[in-house]
Amino acid sequence: MTCAQTIMDYGLRSLGFGERLLPRSDFTLCQQVTLIGSGLIWNLYFAFFALLFGFFLATGLALAKASTNPWLRKPAEGFIFLFRGSPLFIQFFLAYEALVMLPRAGIEVFGFTVATSWLTKAWAGALIVLTLNTAAYSAQIFHGALMSVPKGDIEAAEAYGMTGWTKFRRVLWPTMLRLAWPSYTNEAIFLFHATTLVFFSGFPAFQQRGDSLYYASYFAGQTFNPFVAYPIVAGYFVLATLALIGLFGIVNRRLNRHLPGAARRLKYRPQVIR
């Protein structure tokens, strides 16, 4: 079988297209690269939607934490502390055990039965956990940036007659994003790397359609050689991380387009620990 045929057969296997059975013997480098790359689609899925939903949730949490109303501030502080104070790996297991306890027949809501079995699948349950986790970390970043908005900007907005939503949309939110974006870029990278933990969580892969680590573990177990499959996973993640940094750099230049050229550049400083 040629490499081109292997790509045709296994390139979208993680999505349910192509060959249903995994190769059993005579593993080639092309098979490993193709199948692990196919599994990477799920890692990208988890990262994209967790960042998308988590971004808006984090913005709301940051505003709630900055509010003077204790009914808004206290729940937001508790949520952020809970998800930042506990390991993500434990959150996966606790969420899975809690979702499994839901009735298989569903839950009655206003006379309608709402199905719950889909929540125990990795594509849904693990995504919820990742979204809540990144929302907590991002909210803390956004809250710090929100508190660092220069008072002169706020006073200038009020002098122009801006109040409420207009002031937030035109002054507070853009300034908050400009200040928070370098740290938020780090959070996005951490989240993307954390998608590998889905393989170790209790959430099962749907019909053996797992992520990149699922296929890497399969090849490492079949060949008893982890020094081929796992470096392939690392290589894919390095390339995807570079693309993510480039994408966030474009957004950063857009946010700081009014500043001199040197100030618009996103200076990525990787953190050793989160």
Backbone as CSV, one residue per row, in Angstrom:
resi,resn,N_x,N_y,N_z,CA_x,CA_y,CA_z,C_x,C_y,C_z
1,MET,0.843,-1.193,0.000,0.000,0.000,0.000,0.878,1.242,0.000
2,THR,0.609,2.134,-0.914,1.390,3.359,-0.995,0.987,4.331,0.115
3,CYS,1.832,5.328,0.345,1.540,6.321,1.384,0.308,7.134,1.020
4,ALA,0.143,7.437,-0.272,-1.030,8.199,-0.711,-2.315,7.427,-0.429
5,GLN,-2.275,6.108,-0.654,-3.445,5.282,-0.377,-3.706,5.207,1.116
6,THR,-2.643,5.161,1.911,-2.788,5.148,3.375,-3.462,6.423,3.859
7,ILE,-3.070,7.562,3.293,-3.685,8.838,3.677,-5.161,8.850,3.296
8,MET,-5.478,8.309,2.119,-6.869,8.239,1.681,-7.705,7.353,2.604
9,ASP,-7.095,6.251,3.075,-7.838,5.285,3.892,-7.966,5.719,5.349
10,TYR,-6.932,6.366,5.898,-6.901,6.636,7.338,-6.871,8.119,7.704
11,GLY,-6.813,9.002,6.717,-6.675,10.420,7.023,-7.799,10.999,7.852
12,LEU,-9.011,10.508,7.668,-10.172,11.014,8.414,-10.815,9.907,9.251
13,ARG,-10.020,8.917,9.631,-10.583,7.805,10.394,-11.142,8.256,11.732
14,SER,-10.512,9.235,12.359,-10.975,9.697,13.673,-12.367,10.310,13.603
15,LEU,-12.792,10.706,12.406,-14.131,11.268,12.222,-15.124,10.232,11.711
16,GLY,-14.650,9.001,11.514,-15.551,7.937,11.077,-15.543,7.680,9.590
17,PHE,-14.599,8.262,8.860,-14.517,8.067,7.416,-13.309,7.206,7.082
18,GLY,-13.455,6.361,6.084,-12.342,5.529,5.652,-12.362,4.172,6.321
19,GLU,-11.189,3.583,6.447,-11.068,2.246,7.023,-11.545,2.221,8.476
20,ARG,-12.295,1.175,8.815,-12.805,1.047,10.181,-11.809,0.338,11.083
21,LEU,-11.024,-0.619,10.520,-10.095,-1.406,11.317,-8.707,-0.775,11.282
22,LEU,-8.058,-0.780,12.434,-6.690,-0.276,12.510,-5.728,-1.325,11.958
23,PRO,-4.598,-0.897,11.414,-3.600,-1.878,10.940,-3.105,-2.737,12.094
24,ARG,-2.851,-4.005,11.800,-2.480,-4.967,12.842,-1.010,-5.350,12.809
25,SER,-0.386,-5.214,11.674,1.018,-5.617,11.562,1.677,-4.805,10.453
26,ASP,3.013,-4.975,10.362,3.788,-4.270,9.341,3.491,-2.765,9.343
27,PHE,3.616,-2.177,10.524,3.317,-0.756,10.660,4.372,0.083,9.938
28,THR,3.911,0.999,9.143,4.813,1.897,8.425,4.795,3.270,9.082
29,LEU,5.820,4.047,8.786,5.887,5.406,9.321,4.732,6.243,8.788
30,CYS,4.349,6.003,7.548,3.242,6.752,6.955,1.940,6.469,7.685
31,GLN,1.713,5.225,8.078,0.502,4.879,8.820,0.457,5.605,10.157
32,GLN,1.586,5.654,10.843,1.625,6.293,12.150,1.423,7.802,12.030
33,VAL,2.090,8.405,11.070,1.947,9.848,10.884,0.513,10.193,10.488
34,THR,-0.080,9.373,9.624,-1.437,9.660,9.138,-2.473,9.499,10.236
35,LEU,-2.419,8.389,10.956,-3.437,8.133,11.978,-3.295,9.069,13.165
36,ILE,-2.080,9.362,13.575,-1.887,10.306,14.679,-2.340,11.706,14.250
37,GLY,-2.048,12.062,13.011,-2.545,13.340,12.496,-4.054,13.377,12.416
38,SER,-4.660,12.229,12.078,-6.125,12.150,12.075,-6.682,12.379,13.474
39,GLY,-6.035,11.787,14.474,-6.491,11.979,15.851,-6.321,13.399,16.335
40,LEU,-5.344,14.124,15.751,-5.122,15.514,16.157,-6.351,16.380,15.887
41,ILE,-7.196,15.951,14.967,-8.423,16.703,14.685,-9.243,16.873,15.955
42,TRP,-9.292,15.839,16.787,-10.055,15.920,18.032,-9.399,16.871,19.021
43,ASN,-8.073,16.875,19.087,-7.396,17.837,19.958,-7.681,19.271,19.526
44,LEU,-7.686,19.496,18.220,-8.026,20.829,17.711,-9.480,21.177,17.996
45,TYR,-10.353,20.180,17.913,-11.772,20.394,18.219,-11.942,20.825,19.675
46,PHE,-11.321,20.089,20.585,-11.430,20.433,22.004,-10.885,21.831,22.271
47,ALA,-9.718,22.140,21.698,-9.090,23.429,21.953,-9.912,24.575,21.373
48,PHE,-10.394,24.425,20.153,-11.115,25.510,19.493,-12.399,25.861,20.240
49,PHE,-13.224,24.869,20.519,-14.516,25.165,21.132,-14.385,25.513,22.610
50,ALA,-13.412,24.931,23.299,-13.200,25.308,24.698,-12.745,26.761,24.796
51,LEU,-11.855,27.183,23.890,-11.424,28.576,23.885,-12.559,29.507,23.471
52,LEU,-13.357,29.077,22.499,-14.455,29.917,22.016,-15.484,30.157,23.119
53,PHE,-15.996,29.079,23.709,-17.002,29.220,24.766,-16.388,29.795,26.039
54,GLY,-15.163,29.362,26.341,-14.518,29.829,27.563,-14.196,31.305,27.531
55,PHE,-13.923,31.853,26.343,-13.611,33.278,26.232,-14.781,34.132,26.691
56,PHE,-15.973,33.825,26.198,-17.141,34.630,26.568,-17.545,34.390,28.022
57,LEU,-17.420,33.138,28.469,-17.717,32.860,29.876,-16.730,33.574,30.783
58,ALA,-15.464,33.599,30.393,-14.444,34.272,31.199,-14.689,35.775,31.265
59,THR,-15.138,36.355,30.168,-15.442,37.789,30.171,-16.548,38.106,31.168
60,GLY,-17.601,37.276,31.168,-18.686,37.474,32.126,-18.232,37.279,33.549
61,LEU,-17.383,36.274,33.778,-16.878,36.028,35.135,-15.990,37.166,35.609
62,ALA,-15.178,37.710,34.716,-14.308,38.829,35.092,-15.131,40.049,35.481
63,LEU,-16.188,40.321,34.721,-17.053,41.449,35.054,-17.773,41.211,36.374
64,ALA,-18.212,39.964,36.587,-18.905,39.644,37.839,-17.964,39.788,39.027
65,LYS,-16.711,39.347,38.858,-15.754,39.453,39.955,-15.409,40.902,40.255
66,ALA,-15.453,41.761,39.245,-15.157,43.179,39.443,-16.360,43.966,39.934
67,SER,-17.519,43.305,39.999,-18.741,43.992,40.409,-18.739,44.267,41.907
68,THR,-19.437,45.326,42.285,-19.588,45.640,43.708,-20.754,44.875,44.329
69,ASN,-21.548,44.218,43.496,-22.675,43.420,43.983,-22.167,42.069,44.472
70,PRO,-22.294,41.763,45.756,-21.778,40.484,46.275,-22.482,39.266,45.679
71,TRP,-23.725,39.413,45.235,-24.439,38.289,44.624,-23.825,37.902,43.277
72,LEU,-23.125,38.812,42.667,-22.396,38.500,41.444,-20.931,38.170,41.724
73,ARG,-20.335,38.924,42.633,-18.902,38.779,42.883,-18.563,37.460,43.582
74,LYS,-19.304,37.094,44.612,-18.972,35.899,45.383,-19.072,34.605,44.579
75,PRO,-20.153,34.364,43.812,-20.178,33.153,42.989,-19.056,33.107,41.964
76,ALA,-18.729,34.262,41.365,-17.640,34.293,40.394,-16.306,33.970,41.051
77,GLU,-16.063,34.530,42.218,-14.822,34.237,42.932,-14.757,32.765,43.320
78,GLY,-15.885,32.201,43.763,-15.914,30.792,44.125,-15.656,29.887,42.931
79,PHE,-16.251,30.201,41.790,-16.053,29.410,40.580,-14.587,29.437,40.154
80,ILE,-14.014,30.632,40.133,-12.615,30.764,39.712,-11.686,30.025,40.671
81,PHE,-11.937,30.157,41.961,-11.088,29.486,42.948,-11.215,27.969,42.841
82,LEU,-12.414,27.478,42.621,-12.637,26.036,42.546,-11.882,25.416,41.376
83,PHE,-11.988,26.005,40.205,-11.370,25.398,39.021,-9.882,25.708,38.919
84,ARG,-9.440,26.808,39.510,-8.004,27.077,39.527,-7.307,26.361,40.668
85,GLY,-8.059,26.012,41.690,-7.456,25.388,42.866,-7.407,23.882,42.830
86,SER,-8.058,23.255,41.863,-8.071,21.791,41.768,-7.437,21.353,40.455
87,PRO,-6.796,20.179,40.436,-6.141,19.704,39.204,-7.160,19.383,38.111
88,LEU,-6.798,19.692,36.891,-7.678,19.414,35.755,-7.951,17.919,35.638
89,PHE,-6.955,17.104,35.929,-7.128,15.654,35.830,-8.224,15.170,36.776
90,ILE,-8.268,15.730,37.990,-9.308,15.357,38.953,-10.664,15.874,38.493
91,GLN,-10.685,17.030,37.881,-11.946,17.581,37.371,-12.555,16.674,36.307
92,PHE,-11.707,16.106,35.458,-12.204,15.166,34.448,-12.910,13.983,35.112
93,PHE,-12.272,13.376,36.093,-12.829,12.188,36.721,-14.096,12.504,37.513
94,LEU,-14.085,13.598,38.252,-15.270,13.968,39.032,-16.443,14.294,38.116
95,ALA,-16.163,14.991,37.020,-17.234,15.327,36.077,-17.803,14.077,35.434
96,TYR,-16.939,13.139,35.067,-17.426,11.911,34.432,-18.287,11.104,35.402
97,GLU,-17.820,10.966,36.646,-18.591,10.213,37.635,-19.931,10.885,37.911
98,ALA,-19.939,12.210,37.934,-21.200,12.926,38.178,-22.156,12.770,36.997
99,LEU,-21.632,12.822,35.781,-22.487,12.710,34.602,-23.007,11.282,34.414
100,VAL,-22.222,10.289,34.819,-22.659,8.895,34.715,-23.830,8.621,35.644
101,MET,-23.889,9.351,36.747,-24.962,9.134,37.721,-26.306,9.679,37.247
102,LEU,-26.314,10.470,36.193,-27.579,10.971,35.669,-28.401,9.816,35.097
103,PRO,-29.718,9.873,35.202,-30.560,8.780,34.680,-30.347,8.576,33.189
104,ARG,-30.225,7.312,32.786,-30.018,7.016,31.369,-31.233,7.408,30.523
105,ALA,-32.378,7.357,31.135,-33.599,7.709,30.394,-33.727,9.207,30.184
106,GLY,-32.917,9.988,30.880,-32.977,11.433,30.748,-33.595,12.088,31.965
107,ILE,-33.705,13.397,31.928,-34.239,14.181,33.036,-35.502,14.892,32.566
108,GLU,-36.524,14.860,33.413,-37.777,15.543,33.099,-37.643,17.032,33.398
109,VAL,-37.847,17.864,32.393,-37.799,19.326,32.546,-39.055,19.906,31.925
110,PHE,-39.924,20.440,32.783,-41.187,21.039,32.332,-41.987,20.073,31.453
111,GLY,-41.993,18.819,31.851,-42.768,17.825,31.126,-42.079,17.217,29.922
112,PHE,-40.862,17.694,29.611,-40.115,17.146,28.470,-38.917,16.355,28.993
113,THR,-38.597,15.273,28.322,-37.459,14.446,28.687,-36.212,14.916,27.944
114,VAL,-35.219,15.324,28.708,-33.958,15.797,28.139,-32.932,14.674,28.237
115,ALA,-32.410,14.230,27.107,-31.429,13.147,27.094,-30.127,13.599,27.762
116,THR,-29.501,12.687,28.497,-28.261,13.005,29.207,-27.121,12.048,28.874
117,SER,-27.403,10.982,28.145,-26.369,9.984,27.879,-25.216,10.567,27.065
118,TRP,-25.500,11.550,26.206,-24.449,12.124,25.369,-23.413,12.897,26.179
119,LEU,-23.765,13.299,27.396,-22.830,14.060,28.219,-21.651,13.226,28.693
120,THR,-21.805,11.897,28.694,-20.709,11.034,29.151,-19.703,10.752,28.042
121,LYS,-19.952,11.213,26.826,-19.017,11.017,25.723,-17.929,12.084,25.773
122,ALA,-16.770,11.731,25.256,-15.631,12.648,25.326,-15.888,13.942,24.567
123,TRP,-16.569,13.860,23.426,-16.757,15.054,22.597,-17.615,16.102,23.297
124,ALA,-18.414,15.689,24.286,-19.284,16.630,25.004,-18.804,16.858,26.433
125,GLY,-18.693,15.778,27.207,-18.327,15.916,28.612,-16.943,16.498,28.813
126,ALA,-15.963,15.984,28.071,-14.604,16.509,28.211,-14.529,17.957,27.749
127,LEU,-15.287,18.299,26.716,-15.311,19.685,26.244,-15.869,20.615,27.307
128,ILE,-16.889,20.184,28.038,-17.465,21.008,29.104,-16.432,21.279,30.185
129,VAL,-15.693,20.227,30.588,-14.674,20.384,31.627,-13.580,21.343,31.172
130,LEU,-13.098,21.175,29.943,-12.055,22.058,29.426,-12.545,23.499,29.334
131,THR,-13.804,23.676,28.946,-14.368,25.032,28.833,-14.422,25.703,30.196
132,LEU,-14.913,25.000,31.192,-15.013,25.575,32.533,-13.634,25.860,33.114
133,ASN,-12.681,24.972,32.849,-11.337,25.155,33.390,-10.660,26.375,32.787
134,THR,-10.686,26.477,31.455,-10.031,27.629,30.836,-10.782,28.917,31.122
135,ALA,-12.089,28.839,31.334,-12.852,30.034,31.679,-12.395,30.598,33.017
136,ALA,-12.103,29.709,33.966,-11.656,30.163,35.286,-10.294,30.850,35.193
137,TYR,-9.349,30.224,34.488,-8.017,30.823,34.364,-8.072,32.125,33.560
138,SER,-8.833,32.103,32.472,-8.931,33.298,31.636,-9.636,34.426,32.369
139,ALA,-10.640,34.094,33.184,-11.352,35.122,33.940,-10.417,35.837,34.899
140,GLN,-9.511,35.085,35.518,-8.548,35.711,36.421,-7.627,36.650,35.650
141,ILE,-7.225,36.237,34.456,-6.385,37.093,33.610,-7.146,38.351,33.206
142,PHE,-8.372,38.168,32.754,-9.176,39.312,32.316,-9.497,40.247,33.479
143,HIS,-9.733,39.677,34.659,-10.032,40.520,35.818,-8.837,41.394,36.168
144,GLY,-7.638,40.800,36.144,-6.441,41.597,36.417,-6.256,42.705,35.400
145,ALA,-6.531,42.403,34.129,-6.415,43.423,33.086,-7.481,44.493,33.257
146,LEU,-8.683,44.069,33.646,-9.775,45.020,33.839,-9.456,45.991,34.959
147,MET,-8.815,45.492,36.013,-8.440,46.360,37.121,-7.264,47.279,36.763
148,SER,-6.558,46.940,35.666,-5.397,47.737,35.267,-5.720,48.762,34.186
149,VAL,-6.983,48.847,33.778,-7.365,49.845,32.780,-7.093,51.242,33.346
150,PRO,-6.340,52.052,32.649,-6.015,53.393,33.177,-7.279,54.200,33.502
151,LYS,-7.253,54.846,34.649,-8.400,55.652,35.049,-8.634,56.812,34.075
152,GLY,-7.550,57.265,33.464,-7.704,58.351,32.504,-8.566,57.951,31.322
153,ASP,-8.470,56.694,30.895,-9.306,56.216,29.795,-10.773,56.214,30.189
154,ILE,-11.030,55.774,31.421,-12.414,55.724,31.902,-12.978,57.138,32.044
155,GLU,-12.178,58.038,32.598,-12.641,59.420,32.764,-12.876,60.080,31.411
156,ALA,-12.017,59.775,30.438,-12.201,60.356,29.098,-13.486,59.847,28.462
157,ALA,-13.772,58.543,28.661,-15.010,57.985,28.114,-16.227,58.632,28.757
158,GLU,-16.176,58.830,30.061,-17.294,59.468,30.749,-17.434,60.928,30.344
159,ALA,-16.308,61.580,30.066,-16.366,62.972,29.620,-17.044,63.083,28.249
160,TYR,-16.897,62.033,27.427,-17.586,62.007,26.134,-19.047,61.615,26.265
161,GLY,-19.472,61.294,27.476,-20.865,60.934,27.705,-21.139,59.453,27.569
162,MET,-20.096,58.636,27.528,-20.298,57.184,27.431,-20.644,56.623,28.799
163,THR,-21.630,55.762,28.836,-22.023,55.092,30.074,-22.410,53.653,29.757
164,GLY,-22.364,52.812,30.795,-22.871,51.450,30.665,-22.219,50.639,29.562
165,TRP,-23.068,50.063,28.721,-22.612,49.140,27.678,-21.714,49.838,26.663
166,THR,-22.014,51.085,26.328,-21.198,51.808,25.348,-19.778,52.003,25.865
167,LYS,-19.636,52.378,27.119,-18.302,52.565,27.692,-17.537,51.248,27.747
168,PHE,-18.246,50.174,28.094,-17.588,48.868,28.158,-17.138,48.418,26.767
169,ARG,-18.012,48.562,25.776,-17.711,48.071,24.429,-16.645,48.900,23.738
170,ARG,-16.628,50.213,23.960,-15.716,51.087,23.222,-14.398,51.331,23.951
171,VAL,-14.379,51.189,25.282,-13.178,51.554,26.033,-12.679,50.395,26.904
172,LEU,-13.516,49.923,27.833,-13.057,48.942,28.820,-12.662,47.620,28.178
173,TRP,-13.535,47.062,27.338,-13.272,45.735,26.774,-12.054,45.728,25.851
174,PRO,-11.926,46.670,24.900,-10.711,46.663,24.057,-9.426,46.849,24.853
175,THR,-9.457,47.732,25.845,-8.258,47.956,26.652,-7.933,46.727,27.481
176,MET,-8.962,46.090,28.033,-8.771,44.870,28.805,-8.109,43.790,27.947
177,LEU,-8.576,43.620,26.717,-8.008,42.601,25.837,-6.561,42.919,25.477
178,ARG,-6.269,44.190,25.222,-4.885,44.562,24.886,-3.948,44.222,26.034
179,LEU,-4.361,44.492,27.245,-3.507,44.226,28.399,-3.396,42.733,28.698
180,ALA,-4.474,41.994,28.452,-4.512,40.579,28.837,-4.010,39.641,27.752
181,TRP,-3.892,40.113,26.507,-3.658,39.191,25.394,-2.378,38.371,25.494
182,PRO,-1.232,38.931,25.896,-0.034,38.081,26.022,-0.228,36.938,27.010
183,SER,-0.817,37.219,28.170,-1.066,36.156,29.145,-2.133,35.188,28.662
184,TYR,-3.130,35.716,27.954,-4.181,34.849,27.428,-3.631,33.928,26.338
185,THR,-2.630,34.367,25.616,-1.986,33.506,24.628,-1.348,32.303,25.301
186,ASN,-0.687,32.542,26.422,-0.123,31.431,27.192,-1.207,30.472,27.649
187,GLU,-2.336,31.008,28.093,-3.444,30.166,28.551,-3.985,29.313,27.406
188,ALA,-4.076,29.900,26.219,-4.558,29.146,25.060,-3.616,27.994,24.731
189,ILE,-2.315,28.230,24.838,-1.334,27.170,24.566,-1.434,26.079,25.620
190,PHE,-1.564,26.469,26.890,-1.716,25.481,27.952,-2.967,24.633,27.732
191,LEU,-4.047,25.263,27.337,-5.283,24.520,27.104,-5.119,23.523,25.959
192,PHE,-4.490,23.955,24.878,-4.280,23.062,23.742,-3.470,21.841,24.167
193,HIS,-2.437,22.044,24.946,-1.641,20.919,25.438,-2.447,20.058,26.408
194,ALA,-3.343,20.673,27.168,-4.142,19.927,28.148,-5.160,19.015,27.484
195,THR,-5.440,19.211,26.189,-6.393,18.320,25.515,-5.885,16.887,25.470
196,THR,-4.585,16.672,25.650,-4.054,15.312,25.684,-4.539,14.545,26.913
197,LEU,-4.957,15.269,27.953,-5.445,14.601,29.165,-6.786,13.922,28.946
198,VAL,-7.489,14.278,27.889,-8.777,13.634,27.608,-8.581,12.127,27.421
199,PHE,-7.452,11.735,26.846,-7.168,10.312,26.632,-7.097,9.558,27.954
200,PHE,-6.568,10.210,28.994,-6.411,9.549,30.288,-7.632,9.698,31.177
201,SER,-8.580,10.541,30.798,-9.765,10.758,31.630,-10.732,9.602,31.487
202,GLY,-11.815,9.644,32.235,-12.804,8.576,32.168,-13.703,8.659,30.954
203,PHE,-13.655,9.769,30.218,-14.528,9.925,29.060,-14.046,9.030,27.916
204,PRO,-14.890,8.127,27.435,-14.445,7.185,26.402,-14.458,7.800,25.013
205,ALA,-13.541,7.305,24.178,-13.548,7.689,22.766,-14.714,6.999,22.075
206,PHE,-15.317,7.677,21.127,-16.498,7.157,20.443,-16.082,6.192,19.338
207,GLN,-16.405,4.902,19.495,-16.133,3.880,18.488,-14.673,3.876,18.048
208,GLN,-13.757,3.920,19.030,-12.321,3.891,18.754,-11.873,5.043,17.852
209,ARG,-12.551,6.155,17.937,-12.156,7.339,17.174,-11.562,8.344,18.144
210,GLY,-10.351,8.063,18.581,-9.752,8.868,19.627,-8.889,9.994,19.096
211,ASP,-8.219,10.668,20.029,-7.365,11.785,19.667,-5.976,11.274,19.283
212,SER,-5.040,12.189,19.133,-3.702,11.819,18.668,-3.006,10.873,19.641
213,LEU,-3.200,11.098,20.939,-2.552,10.243,21.928,-3.154,8.843,21.930
214,TYR,-4.399,8.716,21.544,-5.041,7.401,21.435,-4.310,6.548,20.402
215,TYR,-4.053,7.110,19.246,-3.372,6.357,18.192,-1.898,6.157,18.519
216,ALA,-1.260,7.140,19.142,0.138,6.979,19.527,0.294,5.853,20.544
217,SER,-0.627,5.790,21.498,-0.584,4.714,22.481,-0.803,3.352,21.822
218,TYR,-1.673,3.314,20.825,-1.927,2.053,20.113,-0.661,1.572,19.407
219,PHE,-0.012,2.446,18.674,1.194,2.054,17.942,2.332,1.704,18.902
220,ALA,2.471,2.470,19.992,3.526,2.175,20.957,3.304,0.814,21.604
221,GLY,2.037,0.468,21.859,1.738,-0.828,22.451,1.928,-1.980,21.476
222,GLN,1.642,-1.753,20.210,1.775,-2.815,19.206,3.223,-3.050,18.798
223,THR,3.997,-1.986,18.725,5.385,-2.112,18.275,6.382,-2.186,19.422
224,PHE,5.937,-1.922,20.651,6.801,-1.872,21.828,7.938,-0.864,21.624
225,ASN,7.644,0.171,20.860,8.628,1.210,20.582,7.952,2.569,20.704
226,PRO,8.082,3.216,21.866,7.428,4.524,22.048,8.192,5.676,21.417
227,PHE,9.381,5.403,20.861,10.238,6.474,20.368,9.949,6.855,18.915
228,VAL,8.859,6.355,18.380,8.410,6.771,17.054,7.075,7.494,17.152
229,ALA,6.098,6.846,17.781,4.747,7.407,17.828,4.683,8.680,18.667
230,TYR,5.277,8.671,19.855,5.152,9.838,20.727,5.913,11.062,20.214
231,PRO,7.103,10.905,19.619,7.708,12.078,18.982,6.875,12.636,17.831
232,ILE,6.133,11.777,17.130,5.243,12.279,16.077,4.172,13.169,16.689
233,VAL,3.600,12.733,17.827,2.606,13.560,18.527,3.226,14.893,18.933
234,ALA,4.423,14.834,19.503,5.095,16.068,19.930,5.331,16.993,18.743
235,GLY,5.740,16.423,17.608,5.964,17.240,16.424,4.710,17.926,15.945
236,TYR,3.591,17.192,15.944,2.318,17.797,15.548,1.948,18.950,16.488
237,PHE,2.146,18.744,17.785,1.764,19.776,18.749,2.683,20.995,18.645
238,VAL,3.952,20.773,18.347,4.857,21.915,18.160,4.411,22.758,16.970
239,LEU,4.084,22.105,15.858,3.630,22.826,14.673,2.316,23.559,14.939
240,ALA,1.382,22.870,15.619,0.099,23.506,15.919,0.275,24.671,16.889
241,THR,1.206,24.539,17.829,1.466,25.628,18.770,2.044,26.846,18.061
242,LEU,2.940,26.621,17.115,3.485,27.729,16.330,2.389,28.431,15.542
243,ALA,1.467,27.636,14.982,0.341,28.242,14.261,-0.545,29.043,15.200
244,LEU,-0.748,28.525,16.423,-1.566,29.229,17.408,-0.921,30.540,17.822
245,ILE,0.396,30.525,18.024,1.104,31.753,18.375,0.998,32.777,17.249
246,GLY,1.125,32.280,16.003,0.986,33.188,14.867,-0.397,33.796,14.781
247,LEU,-1.434,32.978,15.006,-2.813,33.472,14.954,-3.075,34.507,16.037
248,PHE,-2.625,34.214,17.255,-2.821,35.163,18.346,-1.978,36.412,18.144
249,GLY,-0.843,36.281,17.458,-0.044,37.459,17.129,-0.767,38.387,16.179
250,ILE,-1.499,37.812,15.218,-2.291,38.629,14.294,-3.357,39.408,15.048
251,VAL,-4.037,38.712,15.975,-5.065,39.384,16.779,-4.440,40.479,17.632
252,ASN,-3.254,40.196,18.177,-2.579,41.191,19.013,-2.233,42.438,18.216
253,ARG,-1.760,42.257,16.983,-1.452,43.423,16.143,-2.713,44.196,15.792
254,ARG,-3.815,43.483,15.649,-5.088,44.163,15.384,-5.528,44.975,16.593
255,LEU,-5.360,44.429,17.780,-5.760,45.136,18.990,-4.888,46.361,19.248
256,ASN,-3.620,46.286,18.830,-2.672,47.375,19.092,-2.293,48.112,17.817
257,ARG,-3.208,48.149,16.853,-2.893,48.765,15.565,-2.638,50.264,15.666
258,HIS,-3.061,50.887,16.767,-2.860,52.321,16.924,-1.506,52.651,17.533
259,LEU,-0.735,51.618,17.932,0.561,51.825,18.562,1.675,51.726,17.529
260,PRO,2.900,52.184,17.869,4.034,52.029,16.944,4.290,50.563,16.614
261,GLY,4.996,50.321,15.527,5.184,48.958,15.032,5.787,48.009,16.038
262,ALA,6.844,48.428,16.765,7.506,47.544,17.715,6.586,47.149,18.849
263,ALA,5.695,48.023,19.262,4.804,47.748,20.386,3.682,46.797,20.003
264,ARG,3.437,46.627,18.679,2.351,45.754,18.247,2.742,44.287,18.262
265,ARG,4.040,43.991,18.373,4.488,42.612,18.302,4.176,41.867,19.592
266,LEU,3.733,40.639,19.431,3.432,39.799,20.588,4.705,39.103,21.019
267,LYS,5.220,39.465,22.169,6.432,38.847,22.700,6.038,37.645,23.546
268,TYR,6.199,36.462,22.955,5.792,35.247,23.642,6.880,34.815,24.600
269,ARG,6.563,34.757,25.881,7.486,34.288,26.901,6.855,33.052,27.572
270,PRO,7.261,31.859,27.136,6.654,30.640,27.685,6.883,30.522,29.168
271,GLN,5.869,30.094,29.902,5.956,29.909,31.336,6.264,28.456,31.643
272,VAL,7.090,28.246,32.656,7.448,26.874,33.028,6.279,26.174,33.674
273,ILE,5.567,26.881,34.545,4.381,26.318,35.200,3.230,27.258,34.989
274,ARG,2.020,26.698,35.096,0.823,27.477,34.846,0.565,28.409,36.002
